[in-house]
Amino acid sequence: MSDLVSSLDDEFKVLDPEEECFLLFLNKPDSRDLGFVNRTESTVSVSINSQDLTIHQSPSLLTSTREAGTTGAVLWKVTPLLASWLTHPCNTVFQRILKPDYTVIELGAGTSGVLAVSCAPFVGAYYATDQDYCLKLLRKNILENTKDVAEKSSKSKGKSSNKRAKRGPEASSQTTTTGNATVLPLDWQLTEASSIPEFKERQIDIIIAADCIYNESLVEPLVDTMADLSKLNRSKNTSGETDHDVTLVMVAQELRSPDVLEAFMKTFCAKFQVWRLPDKLFKDCGDGGKGLMEGGGYVVHVGILKQY
């Protein structure tokens, strides 16, 4: 992971959180809705490169008076953009952060499962986490879309070659490539992430948070959770530098409130070294990469925990 961090230009290292927020909102589009894909439909369709996904969501929950939050009930636009970019075959970052022996933890996954379905086939283990109210639909979306992709892959291989269709073990391995996506409850305000047994047993390579920064009161618990998980990985790596030497945190978000973003960036930069991903990493990476480029109303930052 250190090779990716060392390749990031110093030009894009965030040294002044206030200046970073000023520059980002300077290029923000004038007109922008809150960022729902569709807030009224119970199902929405999204395409992630060659994958067509059907996502179940809960508009009624979104508009409910649930005190602990409802934003995870529907799909937000930045999530499919991030998933499309991460898994695009032209993405030069892809092979550095989605490796077969890597463990990825997604914070604030919501109900959609888009990132889990898209990224899990490329890594050793993918954990999608959120509050309990999201998990039923999250499991449903991952299960149904994983099954659908696997069946299409199996049928395609069967049609293309009779010989390959007879090779049971090979076909079987293709149908279970996303079976390593696990759903777990994690409330940043109530749970110490490093106490979760599944996380204690693994090297944590990537932490992803997509559109989780919308409420200033959640900023500190979110960053504390990121730091908690990053420290857990660092404590395991006592034998010197390896491919799992640091945990990379990736935060993608839509530009909405300058005050909330500034609060997050100040807290994030206090504990992490932070870089904004430049447009050159999004170029030629399909609609996802195009949508994440500067001026589109979105931003992706990465960070690694500071040494103390």
TORMARNU-266684 format. One line per 3 residues: number of its first residue (from 1); for each residue x, y, z of C-alpha. Coordinates in steps of 0.05 Angstrom, whole numbers, plus 5000, padded with zeros to 4 digits. Example, Ala and Ser with C-alpha at 12.3 -4.5 7.8 and 13.67 -1.06 7.14 Angstrom:
<drenmars>
1) 5246/4910/5156 | 5273/4979/5143
</drenmars>
This chain:
<drenmars>
1) 5000/5000/5000 | 5058/5047/5013 | 5075/5048/4938
4) 5006/5080/4924 | 5015/5131/4979 | 5085/5150/4955
7) 5059/5159/4884 | 5010/5213/4904 | 5033/5283/4885
10) 5052/5330/4941 | 5012/5382/4903 | 4949/5346/4925
13) 4968/5334/4997 | 4919/5371/5042 | 4959/5416/5088
16) 4905/5468/5103 | 4835/5439/5112 | 4802/5508/5107
19) 4837/5524/5041 | 4819/5455/5014 | 4745/5467/5028
22) 4748/5536/4997 | 4779/5510/4933 | 4729/5452/4928
25) 4668/5496/4935 | 4697/5547/4888 | 4687/5497/4832
28) 4622/5467/4857 | 4564/5466/4807 | 4511/5519/4821
31) 4451/5474/4818 | 4451/5407/4855 | 4398/5366/4889
34) 4412/5329/4953 | 4443/5272/4914 | 4392/5215/4914
37) 4392/5169/4854 | 4316/5165/4863 | 4284/5178/4930
40) 4213/5155/4912 | 4221/5087/4880 | 4227/5021/4919
43) 4276/4994/4867 | 4328/5030/4824 | 4373/5003/4769
46) 4446/5022/4763 | 4501/4999/4716 | 4571/4989/4744
49) 4614/4980/4681 | 4589/4913/4654 | 4544/4897/4714
52) 4470/4916/4715 | 4446/4918/4787 | 4375/4923/4815
55) 4376/4957/4882 | 4320/4954/4934 | 4311/5015/4977
58) 4262/5043/5027 | 4232/5111/5010 | 4184/5106/5069
61) 4241/5097/5118 | 4277/5156/5088 | 4218/5202/5104
64) 4204/5171/5172 | 4217/5206/5238 | 4269/5155/5262
67) 4315/5194/5309 | 4378/5155/5296 | 4379/5172/5222
70) 4348/5149/5156 | 4398/5171/5102 | 4422/5100/5090
73) 4353/5079/5066 | 4365/5099/4994 | 4421/5099/4943
76) 4463/5163/4935 | 4495/5184/4869 | 4568/5183/4891
79) 4566/5109/4908 | 4556/5081/4837 | 4606/5132/4811
82) 4658/5108/4861 | 4643/5035/4847 | 4647/5045/4772
85) 4714/5081/4777 | 4745/5032/4827 | 4730/4972/4784
88) 4741/5002/4715 | 4793/4963/4675 | 4831/5028/4657
91) 4837/5050/4730 | 4912/5052/4747 | 4895/5052/4821
94) 4852/4990/4816 | 4908/4937/4819 | 4940/4972/4878
97) 4880/4975/4924 | 4836/4916/4904 | 4882/4856/4912
100) 4862/4782/4923 | 4893/4781/4993 | 4866/4848/5016
103) 4812/4862/5067 | 4764/4920/5056 | 4717/4950/5107
106) 4661/4996/5083 | 4634/5045/5134 | 4563/5071/5127
109) 4545/5022/5071 | 4471/5038/5075 | 4422/4991/5043
112) 4447/4989/4971 | 4507/4941/4972 | 4532/4971/4907
115) 4605/4977/4929 | 4604/4908/4961 | 4576/4873/4899
118) 4625/4910/4854 | 4689/4906/4894 | 4683/4841/4934
121) 4702/4795/4875 | 4770/4827/4872 | 4791/4823/4945
124) 4801/4770/4998 | 4746/4796/5044 | 4697/4853/5040
127) 4658/4877/5102 | 4598/4922/5091 | 4578/4956/5156
130) 4523/5002/5180 | 4471/5010/5234 | 4422/4953/5245
133) 4364/4987/5208 | 4402/4983/5142 | 4424/4911/5146
136) 4363/4872/5122 | 4360/4908/5056 | 4435/4910/5051
139) 4439/4834/5056 | 4382/4827/5006 | 4415/4871/4955
142) 4483/4837/4961 | 4452/4768/4957 | 4406/4781/4898
145) 4456/4819/4856 | 4512/4771/4871 | 4468/4713/4850
148) 4446/4749/4787 | 4517/4765/4765 | 4541/4695/4780
151) 4484/4663/4740 | 4498/4709/4680 | 4572/4691/4684
154) 4556/4617/4687 | 4507/4620/4628 | 4556/4660/4587
157) 4612/4610/4598 | 4565/4552/4582 | 4546/4582/4515
160) 4616/4601/4495 | 4647/4532/4501 | 4617/4463/4512
163) 4682/4438/4541 | 4685/4493/4593 | 4613/4481/4612
166) 4631/4409/4632 | 4686/4432/4679 | 4645/4436/4743
169) 4698/4463/4791 | 4716/4520/4744 | 4643/4540/4734
172) 4631/4534/4808 | 4689/4580/4825 | 4660/4633/4778
175) 4593/4632/4813 | 4622/4645/4882 | 4670/4702/4868
178) 4629/4752/4909 | 4614/4705/4965 | 4666/4739/5009
181) 4622/4800/5022 | 4600/4800/5095 | 4549/4846/5127
184) 4562/4869/5199 | 4529/4919/5245 | 4573/4978/5264
187) 4549/5042/5297 | 4606/5093/5301 | 4576/5125/5363
190) 4564/5061/5401 | 4615/5009/5380 | 4690/5007/5385
193) 4707/4980/5316 | 4770/4945/5338 | 4730/4902/5386
196) 4693/4867/5330 | 4721/4795/5327 | 4723/4792/5250
199) 4767/4853/5247 | 4815/4829/5300 | 4833/4769/5258
202) 4852/4805/5194 | 4900/4856/5165 | 4855/4914/5145
205) 4880/4944/5080 | 4825/4991/5056 | 4771/5030/5092
208) 4718/5061/5046 | 4666/5113/5065 | 4620/5138/5010
211) 4575/5198/5025 | 4577/5189/5100 | 4592/5261/5118
214) 4527/5299/5124 | 4519/5313/5198 | 4572/5350/5239
217) 4556/5310/5301 | 4578/5246/5266 | 4645/5273/5243
220) 4685/5256/5305 | 4657/5186/5315 | 4669/5170/5241
223) 4742/5193/5242 | 4753/5158/5309 | 4727/5094/5278
226) 4774/5102/5218 | 4833/5114/5266 | 4813/5056/5310
229) 4813/5007/5252 | 4878/5036/5224 | 4913/5027/5291
232) 4890/4956/5294 | 4925/4940/5229 | 4988/4977/5250
235) 4993/4938/5315 | 4994/4873/5276 | 5049/4894/5229
238) 5108/4887/5276 | 5156/4848/5230 | 5174/4906/5184
241) 5144/4934/5120 | 5099/4888/5080 | 5045/4896/5027
244) 4998/4906/5086 | 5041/4959/5118 | 4988/5014/5124
247) 4912/5020/5122 | 4888/5066/5067 | 4824/5105/5081
250) 4784/5128/5020 | 4728/5179/5030 | 4683/5198/4972
253) 4630/5251/4981 | 4584/5300/4948 | 4597/5374/4961
256) 4538/5400/5000 | 4551/5438/5064 | 4617/5477/5069
259) 4612/5477/5145 | 4603/5402/5151 | 4659/5388/5101
262) 4706/5435/5137 | 4691/5402/5204 | 4706/5335/5174
265) 4770/5357/5139 | 4797/5389/5202 | 4784/5326/5243
268) 4808/5279/5188 | 4873/5318/5177 | 4887/5321/5252
271) 4895/5245/5254 | 4912/5227/5182 | 4958/5249/5126
274) 4908/5267/5071 | 4910/5274/4996 | 4856/5294/4946
277) 4856/5247/4887 | 4873/5286/4823 | 4835/5284/4758
280) 4891/5245/4723 | 4870/5184/4764 | 4798/5190/4740
283) 4813/5204/4667 | 4792/5150/4616 | 4756/5110/4670
286) 4686/5112/4642 | 4626/5149/4670 | 4648/5137/4741
289) 4716/5170/4731 | 4685/5227/4691 | 4633/5240/4744
292) 4686/5245/4799 | 4731/5295/4763 | 4738/5366/4789
295) 4677/5409/4777 | 4627/5352/4780 | 4606/5365/4852
298) 4643/5306/4883 | 4711/5294/4915 | 4752/5234/4935
301) 4804/5239/4991 | 4851/5185/5016 | 4888/5184/5082
304) 4936/5143/5123 | 4941/5148/5199 | 4996/5193/5225
307) 5053/5165/5266 | 5048/5185/5339
</drenmars>
